[in-house]
Structures are given as C-alpha cells and as structure tokens.
Amino acid sequence: MELHMDICVKGARAICEAVGENPKQIVRLVRDLGLPAWRRAGSGSWRALPEDLKRWILSQRNQHLPEPLRQDLPQ
C-alpha cells in the first residue's frame, strides 16, 4: 500500500504548473503578484502548500473575470 500525501509542492516547475504559469517567472510572481511560495532562508527549492495555491489562483480568477461571470462560480 502506497501512502501519498500532497502536503507541499516542491520546485518552481511543479508550483508553476499547478497554477498555469511559467517557472522562469516565479520570483516575479511571488514578489509582484503574491504567489504564496517560499524558499528556506531565501535559497534552495521553492515550496508551496496546495491549498494556498488554490486560494491564489481563485483570487487571480476573481480579479480578472467580469462580475457577471463570477456569480455562479465557487469561491
């Protein structure tokens, strides 16, 4: 039996794939757009929590989707 728990997404590529962004832009996404990812002591692999990434992408959707289209979508 294999136990698989998605506690943390690790690496710029995996994080950016999860939210549909270019991994080369991760620093800008974190700094300018508030992508909830971090590196320990400012270096090493990027890390993010799946639930934080989901909240962030929903926030991005809500910022850029016209209000009439948002009314029937889950928040």
Buried (B, 14 or more C-beta within 10 A) or exposed (E): EEEEEEEEBBBBBBBBEBBEBEBEBBEEBBEEEEBBBBBEEEEEEBBBBEEBBEEBBEBBEEEEEEEEEEEEEEE
